[in-house]
């Protein structure tokens, strides 16, 4: 498991560098097309500020996007006590606990580090899980906190939003902006901007998918190590498989935060899903039972 954590960290660095390189490439395309190096400077600067805001306001942004409401112990003693016990078991600071009013069974963790962590669950998850299964799910989310997956997810989330913003600006500038290049009718210039604007979000989705999938496997295994009860995680996943449904409030940039894919099923959503199939997750846990 520790080897897998180290591999994930190395892979994350590679993906982060690729994101920065992609943003720099788009900025360079702007500078070339408009024959103005300051376009590149401003693009990178705005992207950096935007990503920084996303990073430091991660928890607030995620909870606002999902409609999650913070609770105290008196509001839901069952959930709060489970998270509190897991916090003691793992040696982590007590995270803020939120509930999302949504019938779709799901949960997520967010924040930039364990000291600023948030764990949340939907009302749908609370309704269908027994205590052992709910403990396993929250142990999964606490594992994301412990493994610093929440930080990586927020960086990827921020950069994905940046890429989407820049791509949108690219299209608008191409059609409505005033070009300064002498060869303003150049088909190659149009092609460059179109490719950058279309390909960038696809590459961002692929990177987000690569970051998230292995981390879900790792969080499942970490949850079992915390609870010492593989059946709890396996049974919880089986319920998510049989009773899962799309969430009412959906955002593709935040999909990777959840324990189960919150998006509606479809060709493109399945193709770029940030989650491995639940069947594969259950299979890994079943095969690894004797190692826990």
N, C-alpha and C positions, 0 to 999 in steps of 0.2 A: 504493500500500500504506500509506504514512504517513497519507494522508487517511482510509483505512478504519480505521486504528488510532485516530485522533482521533475519528471518528464512533462507534466502539465505546466509547470512554471516556465520551463524552457520553451515549450510550444507557445505559451502566452507571450513571451518576449518577442518571438519571431512574428507573431500576428500583430502585435502592437507596432513593431517597426514597419511591417507591411502597410498598416493603416496610415501611418505618418507619411510613408513614401507615396502612397496613393493620393493623399491630400496634396502633397507637394507637387505631384505630377499634374493634378488638375490645375493647381495654381500656375504652374509653368505654362500649361496650355492657354490659360487666360492671358498671361503676359505675352506669349507669342502672338496670339490672335489679335490683341489690341495694341501690340507693339509698345507696351508700357510695363516695365518691370515692377512698378508700384502695385499693379494688379495682383501680382504674386505675393508681394509683401502683405498687402491688406487681406488677401484671402487666407493666408496662413495665420495672420494675427487674429482675425475674427474667429477662425476655426479653433485656435488655441484658447481664446477667452471663452468661447461657447462650451468647449469640452471641459474647461476648468469649472465653470458654473454647474454643469451637469454632474461633475464629480463631487463637489463639495455639497451640493444640494440633492444628492442622490436619493436619500431616504424620503425627503419631502416630496420630490418630484414623483417618485414611484407610488407613494401612498395617495397622492392627489390624483394621479392618472387612474388608479384602480378604484378610487372611492373608499379606500380603507379608513376605518375609524379606530383610533387608539382606545384601548380598554384598560381598566384597572382590575385588581383582584376581585373586587365586589361585583363587577359587571359579568364576569364569566370565570368563577373559581376553578372550574374543571380545566380549561385551557391554560389559565395563568399558572396554576400549580404545576402542570406538566412542564411548561417552559421553565419555570423556576427550578424545578428538580433537575432538569437537564442542564441548566446553567451551572448548578452546583456540581453535578457529575463531571461535566467537561472542564470546569474551572474557568468558564467564560463569564464576562460581565453579563448581568441580566439585560437582555435586549428589550426594546419597547415591543409591546404586543398589540397587534391590530386584527380587526375582523372586517372582512369584505361581505357586504350583504349581496350574495349571489348564490343561486342554487347549484351552480357548477362546482363539484368538489375539486378544490385546488388549494395550493399554499405557496408562499414564496418568502425569500429572505432578501434583504437589501441593506444598503449602507456602505460607507467607505472602509470601515474597520470594525473589529469587535466592540470597541467603545462607543460606536455610533450605529449599532446594528438594529434592524427591525425585522421581526418575523410576523407573518400574517397568514391567516387562514380564512377560507370562505365559510359562510354559514352552511353551504351544501356539504362541505367536508366534515364539519362538526356533527351534522345530522346522520351521516352514514358510517362514521368510524367509531368502533368501540375504543376503550381507553388504551389498550395495547397498540392498536393500529394508529391511533392519534399520536401516541408517544413516539412511534416509529417515524411518522411523517414529520413531527417537529424535531426529532433527532436528525433527520435528513436535512432540514433547514438549518439547524444549529451546526451541522457539519459544514455547510456552505460558509457559515460565519467563521468557524474554526480554521478551515482551509484557505481563508481569504478569497474564496470564490466570489463573494459579494463585491469585493474591490475590482476584480477582473471584469465581472459582469457590468459594473457601472462604467468602467473605462470603455468597454466595448459598446455599451449602450450610448454613451456620450459621443463616441467617434462615429457610430452608425448614424446618429442624428445629424452630426456634422456633415457626413458624406451626402445624406439626403438633402440637407440644406444647400450645400454647394452645387449639387446636381440640378436642383430647382433653379438656383441663380443662373447656372450655365445656360439652361434652356431660355430663360427670360432675357438674358443678355444677348443671346444669339438672335432672337427674333425681334426684340424691341430696342436693343442697345445700338449706339452709334459706333460702328467699327472705325478704327483709326489706321488699319493697315492699307497700304496702297493697293494691294491685290484683294480688295474686300469681297470680290466675287469668287474667290478661290474655293473650288469644291473640296479641296484637301482641308482647308480651315474648318468648313462646316462639318466634314466627316470627323475631324479630331474632336470637336466639341460634342458632337452627338455621341460618339463612342465613349468619351469620358463621362458624359451625363447618364448614359444608359448602363454602361458596364460597371461603374463604381458602386451603385446600390446592390448589384448582384454579387460583386466581390465582397462587399460588406456583409451581406447575408450569409455567404459561404464562411467567412471568417467567424461570424457570430455563432454559426452552427458548429464549427470546429471547436470553438472554445467551450461551448455548452455541453455537447454530447458526452465527452469523456468525464466531465465534472459531475454529470448525473450518475454515471456508474460509480464514481468514487464516493459521492455522497450517500448512495444506497449502501455501499459496503461500510462506510464510516458509521452510518446510523445503526447498523447491526452490531458493530464493535462497541458502540456506546450502550445499547440496550441489552446486548448479549442474548438477543431473541430474534433469530432470523425470520421466524414465522410471522412476527408482527409486521415487518417490512414487506414480506411477500404477500401477506393477506391484504395489506393496504394497497399495494400495487394492483392486485387482482380486482379490488373494488373500484379503483380508478379506471381500470380497463373496462369493466362491465357497466359502470354507472357514470363514467366521465361524459362531459358535454362541453360545448364551447361556452366561454364566459360572455356575459352580456356586454361588458366593456372590454374592447379588444384593442391592443396596440402591438404591432409586429416587433417594434424595437424593444419592448419589454417582455416579449414572450419567453425569452430564455431564462427569466428569473423563476418561473413557476416549476413545480414538481411534475406537472403534467401539461402538455401542450394546450394552451387556452384558446387557440384559434379554430375557426371553422375548417372542416375538412375540405380539401380541394387539391387539384393537381399541383399548383405552385406552392401551397402551404405544406403539402406532404414532401415535395421535392426539397424545399429549403427548411424543413422542420429543425428546430433547435434541440429536439429531444430524440433520443433513440427510442425504438418501439418498446412498449411495456413488456411485450413477450421476451425480448432480448434481456431486459433488465431482470425479469423474474428468472430467466434461464441462468444468468450469471450468479444470482444469489443462491439458486438451488444447487448449482455446481460447486459453489464455494462454502456450502454449509459446514463441511467438516474442518474448514480452515478458520472458522470464526471462534 
